[in-house]
Every structure is written in C-alpha cells, then in structure tokens.
Amino acid sequence: MFPSSLPTPRLPASGSIPALRWGIIGPGWIADHFARALRQQTSQQLVAVSSRSQQKGQAFAEKWDILRVFTDVDQMLALPDLDAVYIATPHNHHYPDGLKVLKAGKHTLIEKPLALNAREATELQQLAQQQGVLCMEAMWCDFTPKYAVLRQLLADGVLGDLHTLIADHGEFFTPDHRIFNQALAGGPMLDLGSYLIGLSVNVGGAPENIVAHGQPAPGGVNGQASMLLTHGNGMHSVLNTTLFSNTPGGAVIAGRDATIVMDGQFYAPGAFTLTSSQGGKVLRWEEPLNRYAQLSYEAEHFAWCVGQGLTDSPVRPLATSLLTLSVMDEVRRQIGVVFNEER
Ligand SMILES: NC(=O)c1ccc[n+]([C@@H]2O[C@H](COP(=O)([O-])OP(=O)(O)OC[C@H]3O[C@@H](n4cnc5c(N)ncnc54)[C@H](OP(=O)(O)O)[C@@H]3O)[C@@H](O)[C@H]2O)c1
C-alpha cells in the first residue's frame, strides 16, 4: 500500500547513547571529517590519536582538542581509559590494524571497506567474536536518517516485488590520489564500489549470478567496472563505478507497485522521490546536504550498540560487510584484479 507520508527514521534515542572514549588511527582526510562530526554533533569523546608522524598527530590533536598523541599504535591501545578505536587508514591497513585493535580488546570501528577481501573480513569477525567486543564497518550512509527511511519503506513492502536497481558512482580523481596507488589497493571497487554493492545487497540480498567487465587505469589499478547482479528475489542490479569521470551518482529502486529515485549522490544526504506505479502518487524526502556532519550517525549508532552490550550492529552486521566483500571478490576475479597482499 502506498503510504500517506514517509516514515519517521528510527534512530537511537539520545539518552541511550553512552559517551565513549575514542582513539583514532590514521588522522587523514576522512578522520578529520569524523573528528569534526564527533566534536560538533555528538557527546562522544576524542581522547587519543595515533599517527606515523608525531608532528602530524600533534597538529590533528591540537585541532580537535585531543590530549594524547602516539606514533606507536600498541602504546595507544594499552591505554586503560580507551573504549573504542576508529581505524581510518588506507584500505590495505584495515585488516592488520583491525587485528591489533581487536586483540587489545577495544571496540572497533573500521572505515569502509572492512578489509580487502572476504577472507580477511572473516578473520576479523572471528576475532571480534572471541574477544566479545563490537566490530563494525563505518558504512556511514547505512546509519543516516535517509537510509533508515528507505529500509522502512522496503521492509513495509511499499515497492511490491522488486525488479530493478540501477546505480552509478563515478568520480574524477587527480592522478596523485591514493585511489590510483596500487600499493594502497587502489581502484574504484573498495571506495566508490562499496556504496553500490552495499545498496544492491541491502535491497536484493546475496546475488545468485554476477557478470562484470573492467577497464584498467594507468598505474595498474582498475579504472572502471560495470556489473550486473541477479538476485534470488528476481531483482537485477545494474551498477557502474569509474575513476575517469564524474557521473550523476543517482540510484533507482524499482518495484511493481512503486519506484524510488534517489538524487545523486545517492549514498550522501539528499533527496529521493517515491512514486506509485499507478495513480501518480508522489512523496519526496528532502534534507540538508550536510554530508560530513552525518558521520555522527555511525558513531552514535556504534556507541548505542556498545551501550546495549551488542557485539554486532543490527543495521550493518558483519555478515553484510562480508557479503559485500565476497561480491567484490567475484567481480575482481572476473576483471582480473588482484591486490598486492593477495599475491
Ligand atoms: N566514509 C567516507 O565517506 C570515506 C571517505 C573517504 C575515505 N574513506 C575511507 O577511509 C580510508 C582512508 O581514506 P582517506 O581518504 O582519509 O585517506 P588519507 O587521507 O590518505 O588518510 C589515511 C591516513 O592513514 C595513515 N596511514 C597509515 N599507513 C599509511 C600508508 N601506508 N599510506 C598512507 N597513509 C597511511 C595516514 O596517517 P598518518 O600519516 O598520520 O599515519 C593517512 O593520513 C579509506 O579506506 C577510505 O575507503 C571513507
């Protein structure tokens, strides 16, 4: 049934979110946005940072009023008054850094992707279970109000039988960006592709069949990939990601009864339109385009999970991160992309 209004997003009540004491590993570009979101939007505490460079760590600490700076991650992890660690290093550091943090018994928030591949991710999942701590992929869009509303529309069956998901995510990067660096597991898949495949498996579940084509970029990394996923519920996902150009970055989720069209970039804060297949009914979601401020939702959800004694997020369980990586593994197998760590 087409709703009379869009549902209200279900988010943790502020009184149920404990203020965790956080440490950060890798104070780079996204860590800076994360720290700002925590400082300006939440009551989470930033207490330590670990950088390979004392000078860089110090500058970050001064900017965000962080008391302790480390150049040795193990020393930071030995702090008794540290509850959680946010890992914001490049992709191929997520697994080794994640192992360290989990072994130290700290709750662990790992930037996307959780690891390079499903094998590494499985090891992180097993270690988190052994240690009895929360481990979560920082798939920030999943925790935002817009995605909460989309989840509810899908759970309520508003779209009817799902048939088609179409999404693209292309961004132009200058050649000096880490995304072109083979030594840092470059290429679009683990960066931009996370959003595409994450949306596809969230909506359609595990694909039964995958067909992918790739095109290399100078420097040896993949430059673009196009993917067709067919799902058990009959839905087809048609996905493209590229480092060569900016693309609109919209997404369409089409069902028998209604269709959702998400403005680009679909994973970031922005509008979407829900339109009925018959009768011309339309509902529109609008919100401020405050992209990086919305990193606060992943931190608050994470803290809420810790407060509830959960070791896996109900919104972004590790099983979903693993499924996303296993789809990427298959795409990479078909297009011939092997990371250095896998050789
Ligand atoms: N959620 C999002 O919207 C979003 C957006 C962008 C990126 N990300 C994810 O966040 C991760 C980091 O991306 P970023 O763009 O923030 O990268 P970045 O600016 O290069 O920052 C990564 C930081 O990791 C540290 N690091 C440790 N080992 C390194 C190495 N071998 N090479 C380079 N840096 C190293 C560096 O800090 P020190 O030099 O201080 O040690 C560096 O500043 C990626 O996995 C990416 O997928 C998420």
The ligand as a Gaussian input file, in Angstrom:
#p B3LYP/6-31G(d) Opt

LIG

0 1
 N       33.253000       7.345000       4.929000
 C       33.643000       8.079000       3.918000
 O       32.934000       8.928000       3.391000
 C       35.042000       7.906000       3.405000
 C       35.563000       8.885000       2.579000
 C       36.879000       8.755000       2.198000
 C       37.617000       7.673000       2.588000
 N       37.058000       6.702000       3.360000
 C       37.843000       5.532000       3.751000
 O       38.778000       5.950000       4.723000
 C       40.048000       5.347000       4.499000
 C       41.093000       6.450000       4.472000
 O       40.831000       7.298000       3.398000
 P       41.339000       8.825000       3.364000
 O       40.834000       9.393000       2.091000
 O       41.052000       9.510000       4.627000
 O       42.914000       8.588000       3.217000
 P       44.106000       9.533000       3.692000
 O       43.711000      10.962000       3.677000
 O       45.284000       9.113000       2.898000
 O       44.305000       9.137000       5.238000
 C       44.738000       7.877000       5.628000
 C       45.707000       8.061000       6.802000
 O       46.171000       6.759000       7.184000
 C       47.521000       6.858000       7.658000
 N       48.346000       5.825000       7.018000
 C       48.826000       4.722000       7.612000
 N       49.545000       3.994000       6.762000
 C       49.545000       4.646000       5.593000
 C       50.150000       4.399000       4.338000
 N       50.883000       3.298000       4.095000
 N       49.945000       5.304000       3.365000
 C       49.203000       6.398000       3.564000
 N       48.606000       6.676000       4.745000
 C       48.788000       5.813000       5.764000
 C       47.987000       8.268000       7.339000
 O       48.036000       8.956000       8.570000
 P       49.471000       9.205000       9.262000
 O       50.393000       9.646000       8.176000
 O       49.160000      10.283000      10.219000
 O       49.857000       7.916000       9.889000
 C       46.917000       8.865000       6.462000
 O       46.705000      10.239000       6.740000
 C       39.924000       4.547000       3.201000
 O       39.898000       3.175000       3.465000
 C       38.627000       5.012000       2.566000
 O       37.882000       3.961000       1.946000
 C       35.789000       6.826000       3.789000

